Amino acid sequence: MGLLQNDNYIDRVYLDIIFNLDEKRICSSILPWISHSANGYYYPLIPLILFFIDPVNALSFLVSALFAFAIELPAYKIIKRCVKRFRPYEVNKNIKNRIMPSDRFSLPSGHTAAAWVIAILVALHYPILIIPVFIWATLVGVSRVYLGVHYPTDIFAGIILGTLSAVSSILIKGQIF
């Protein structure tokens, strides 16, 4: 069994800390909403809003996002199928899933990967938003652990995948345009 097949020491420590944030009422009300904000069907709204605010940069953002998600989504699916890591609530009886995930396996976190794609691209196109978008992307990852559907290392893998996809899209776009 591989290093990431089941929970390891690092995952157990941070999973316990994040999953048990129930005592903090603000966490139990805000974290599910933050997780929901990273659902993919909201992402097309970003370039649409940007077209009204800043049409010149909006097109550049849209092209970068299309390239990034063309990299991120297939990589995400391939990694999930190859690793087949069971979700925390399936392995640890003390972890309850607070939502029903859209698929069976946990590594990498697709919500986190997509949030980091968006955060990096927004930060590159609109540097004034760097702090709020990176806080949001980080909280998306925390929320996925809190909801019992990911290990912390799944989140870390999602951050890496999202970052690599966003940076690759910028490089590809620079080569084409």
C-alpha positions in Angstrom: 0.0 0.0 0.0 1.4 3.4 -1.0 2.2 6.3 1.3 -1.0 8.1 0.4 -3.3 5.1 0.2 -4.6 5.5 3.8 -4.2 8.2 6.4 -0.6 8.8 7.6 0.5 10.6 10.7 0.5 14.1 9.1 -3.0 13.5 7.7 -4.3 12.2 11.1 -3.0 15.2 13.0 -4.3 17.9 10.7 -7.5 16.0 9.9 -8.3 15.9 13.6 -7.6 19.6 14.1 -9.6 20.8 11.0 -12.5 18.2 11.2 -13.1 19.1 14.9 -13.7 22.8 14.3 -17.3 22.2 15.2 -16.8 24.1 18.5 -16.3 27.2 16.4 -19.8 28.1 15.2 -18.5 30.4 12.5 -16.6 27.4 11.0 -19.7 25.2 10.8 -21.6 27.9 9.1 -19.0 29.4 6.8 -16.9 26.4 5.7 -19.7 24.6 3.9 -20.5 27.8 2.0 -16.8 28.3 1.0 -16.6 24.7 -0.3 -19.8 25.3 -2.3 -18.3 28.5 -3.7 -15.6 26.4 -5.4 -18.1 24.3 -7.4 -17.2 24.5 -11.0 -20.5 25.9 -12.3 -19.6 29.3 -10.7 -16.3 29.7 -12.6 -17.9 30.9 -15.9 -19.4 33.8 -14.0 -15.9 35.3 -13.3 -14.9 36.1 -16.9 -18.5 37.3 -17.5 -18.3 39.8 -14.6 -14.8 40.8 -15.7 -16.0 41.6 -19.2 -18.2 44.3 -17.7 -15.5 45.6 -15.4 -12.4 45.3 -17.5 -13.0 43.9 -21.0 -9.3 44.1 -22.1 -8.0 41.9 -19.3 -11.1 39.7 -19.2 -10.3 38.1 -22.5 -6.8 37.4 -21.4 -8.1 35.9 -18.2 -10.7 33.8 -20.1 -8.0 32.3 -22.5 -5.7 31.6 -19.5 -8.5 29.9 -17.6 -9.5 27.8 -20.6 -5.9 26.5 -21.1 -5.5 25.9 -17.3 -8.7 23.9 -17.0 -7.9 22.0 -20.2 -4.8 20.8 -18.2 -6.2 20.6 -14.7 -9.4 18.6 -15.4 -7.8 15.6 -17.3 -4.9 15.5 -14.9 -7.2 15.4 -12.0 -9.3 12.6 -13.4 -6.2 10.5 -14.3 -4.6 11.0 -10.9 -7.9 10.0 -9.1 -8.2 6.8 -11.3 -4.5 5.8 -10.7 -4.2 6.5 -7.0 -7.7 5.4 -5.9 -7.4 6.8 -2.4 -10.5 6.2 -0.3 -12.0 9.2 1.4 -11.4 9.8 5.1 -14.9 8.9 6.2 -14.6 5.5 4.5 -11.3 4.7 6.3 -11.8 6.4 9.7 -15.0 5.7 11.7 -14.5 8.9 13.7 -14.9 11.0 10.5 -18.3 11.6 9.2 -18.9 13.1 5.7 -20.8 16.3 6.1 -21.6 16.3 2.4 -21.8 13.7 -0.3 -18.9 13.9 -2.7 -19.4 13.7 -6.4 -17.0 10.8 -6.8 -15.5 8.0 -4.7 -11.8 8.8 -4.4 -10.1 11.7 -2.6 -6.7 12.4 -4.1 -6.3 15.1 -5.3 -8.9 17.6 -4.2 -10.6 18.9 -7.4 -12.2 21.8 -5.5 -8.8 22.9 -4.2 -7.1 22.4 -7.6 -9.7 24.5 -9.4 -9.7 27.2 -6.6 -6.0 27.5 -7.0 -6.2 27.8 -10.8 -8.7 30.6 -10.3 -6.8 32.3 -7.5 -3.5 32.3 -9.4 -5.1 33.6 -12.6 -7.0 36.3 -10.8 -3.9 37.3 -8.9 -1.9 37.5 -12.1 -4.5 39.5 -14.0 -5.7 41.7 -11.0 -2.8 41.9 -8.5 -4.9 44.0 -6.1 -7.0 40.9 -5.4 -4.0 38.6 -4.5 -4.7 38.5 -0.7 -8.5 37.8 -0.9 -8.2 35.2 -3.6 -5.4 33.2 -1.9 -7.3 33.3 1.4 -10.4 32.0 -0.4 -8.5 29.2 -2.2 -6.8 28.2 1.0 -10.1 28.1 2.9 -11.6 26.0 0.1 -9.0 23.3 0.9 -9.6 23.7 4.7 -13.4 23.4 4.1 -12.9 20.1 2.1 -11.1 18.6 5.1 -13.7 20.0 7.5 -16.5 18.4 5.5 -14.7 15.0 5.9 -14.2 14.3 2.2 -10.4 15.0 1.9 -7.2 14.4 3.8 -4.8 17.4 4.2 -2.4 15.7 1.7 -5.2 15.6 -0.8 -5.5 19.4 -0.4 -1.7 19.8 -0.9 -1.9 17.7 -4.0 -4.8 19.9 -5.3 -2.7 23.1 -4.6 0.2 21.6 -6.6 -2.1 20.5 -9.5 -3.9 23.9 -9.6 -0.7 25.9 -9.4 1.0 23.8 -12.1 -2.0 24.1 -14.4 -2.3 27.8 -14.0 1.4 28.5 -14.5 1.4 26.1 -17.5 -1.6 28.0 -19.0 0.3 31.3 -18.8 3.3 29.8 -20.4 1.3 28.2 -23.2 -0.7 31.4 -23.8 2.6 33.3 -24.0 3.8 30.9 -26.6 0.7 31.1 -28.7 -0.1 34.9 -28.5 
